[in-house]
């Protein structure tokens, strides 16, 4: 639990505006405590490679291939080499790499009905064929690829069953978009009892000013937020250059 390094302030006032001597925590104290957790909070669990899986979320053509679609996320393209390095590091440690793709599955009848009415889906663009992992990411046919109908990787997919069959209780979330598919997946994993590691620099979103806002929420209540270097160090093994 993160507690600000400062003494308790004066007692809060009650509903009538008078000091409430029975309230041990002041407004200033609880706000300072929350701010500290959003900015510097850290979860207290270890990362055991034998119990961990690396999730690579939606590093597909329409989000990562430069200029290919109106949904291109330039920051995802820029961080792709760093993520490729983390993927290779995971492989050397026999950490399963599980890929997801946001695709048109089951004629979109398994997709939340309201998606088409939201601003995020308002562009009149159709992918020319089945979605595919961007070729620069080095996806391998012997690795699991999940085609998902919505943001979260656990929504109407076999991911939970796959992880349990692999004996994995910890997931490292990477990919794009930070505050949509990656953040939703992190929350879904937390709710299912997984230990969640969220990469601060191998996730990316379409408006980079939103990145830290999402990391702050995850840091406080859902995940251990680390850089790629920190993840590799905690996993152990020989890190790439």
Long-range contacts (C-beta under 8 A, 24 or more apart in sequence): 2-33, 2-36, 2-37, 2-40, 2-41, 2-42, 3-33, 3-36, 4-29, 4-32, 4-33, 4-35, 4-36, 6-32, 34-220, 37-219, 37-220, 38-216, 38-217, 38-219, 38-220, 39-216, 39-219, 40-219, 41-219, 41-220, 42-219, 42-224, 42-225, 43-195, 43-223, 43-224, 45-170, 45-195, 45-224, 46-234, 47-170, 47-172, 47-195, 47-197, 47-224, 47-231, 47-234, 47-235, 48-170, 49-93, 49-94, 49-95, 49-235, 49-236, 49-237, 50-167, 51-167, 51-168, 51-169, 51-170, 52-95, 52-168, 52-170, 52-171, 52-172, 52-197, 52-235, 53-95, 53-96, 53-97, 53-98, 53-163, 53-166, 53-168, 53-170, 53-171, 53-172, 54-86, 54-87, 54-90, 54-95, 54-96, 54-97, 54-98, 54-171, 54-172, 54-174, 55-98, 55-100, 55-153, 55-171, 55-172, 55-173, 55-174, 55-175, 55-185, 56-83, 56-87, 56-97, 56-98, 56-99, 56-100, 56-137, 56-174, 56-175, 57-100, 57-153, 57-173, 57-174, 57-175, 57-176, 57-181, 57-182, 57-185, 57-203, 58-100, 58-101, 58-102, 58-175, 58-176, 58-177, 58-181, 59-83, 59-99, 59-133, 59-134, 59-137, 59-175, 59-176, 60-101, 60-102, 60-131, 60-132, 60-133, 60-134, 61-127, 61-131, 61-132, 61-133, 61-134, 62-127, 62-131, 63-134, 63-176, 63-177, 64-134, 64-136, 64-137, 64-176, 65-134, 69-125, 69-127, 70-123, 70-125, 71-123, 71-125, 71-206, 73-176, 73-177, 73-204, 73-205, 73-206, 75-176, 75-204, 75-205, 75-206, 75-208, 75-211, 76-175, 76-176, 76-177, 76-204, 78-204, 79-201, 79-202, 79-203, 79-204, 80-134, 80-136, 80-137, 82-201, 82-202, 82-228, 83-137, 83-174, 83-175, 83-199, 83-202, 83-228, 84-136, 84-137, 84-138, 85-228, 85-240, 85-241, 86-174, 86-199, 86-202, 86-228, 86-231, 86-232, 87-137, 87-138, 88-138, 88-240, 89-232, 89-235, 89-237, 89-239, 89-240, 90-172, 90-235, 92-237, 92-238, 93-235, 93-236, 93-237, 95-235, 96-143, 96-144, 96-166, 96-168, 97-140, 97-143, 97-144, 98-143, 98-144, 98-146, 98-159, 98-162, 98-163, 99-133, 99-139, 99-143, 99-144, 99-145, 99-146, 100-145, 100-146, 100-147, 100-148, 100-153, 100-157, 100-159, 100-175, 100-181, 100-185, 101-131, 101-132, 101-133, 101-145, 101-146, 101-147, 101-148, 102-131, 102-148, 102-149, 102-150, 102-151, 102-181, 103-130, 103-131, 103-147, 103-148, 103-149, 104-130, 104-131, 105-147, 105-148, 105-149, 106-149, 108-149, 110-149, 110-156, 111-149, 111-150, 112-150, 115-150, 120-180, 151-180, 151-181, 151-184, 151-185, 152-181, 152-184, 152-185, 152-187, 152-188, 153-181, 153-185, 153-188, 154-185, 154-188, 154-189, 154-192, 155-184, 155-188, 160-192, 163-194, 169-193, 169-194, 169-195, 170-194, 170-195, 170-196, 170-197, 171-195, 171-196, 171-197, 172-197, 172-198, 172-199, 172-231, 173-197, 173-198, 173-199, 173-203, 173-223, 174-199, 174-202, 174-203, 175-202, 175-203, 176-203, 176-204, 176-205, 177-203, 177-204, 177-205, 177-206, 178-203, 178-204, 178-205, 178-210, 178-211, 178-214, 178-215, 179-205, 179-210, 179-211, 179-213, 179-214, 180-205, 183-214, 183-217, 183-218, 186-218, 186-222, 186-223, 187-222, 190-222, 190-223, 195-224, 196-222, 196-223, 196-224, 197-223, 197-224, 197-225, 197-226, 197-231, 198-222, 198-223, 198-224, 198-225, 198-226, 199-225, 199-226, 199-227, 199-228, 199-231, 200-225, 200-226, 200-227, 201-227, 201-228, 202-228
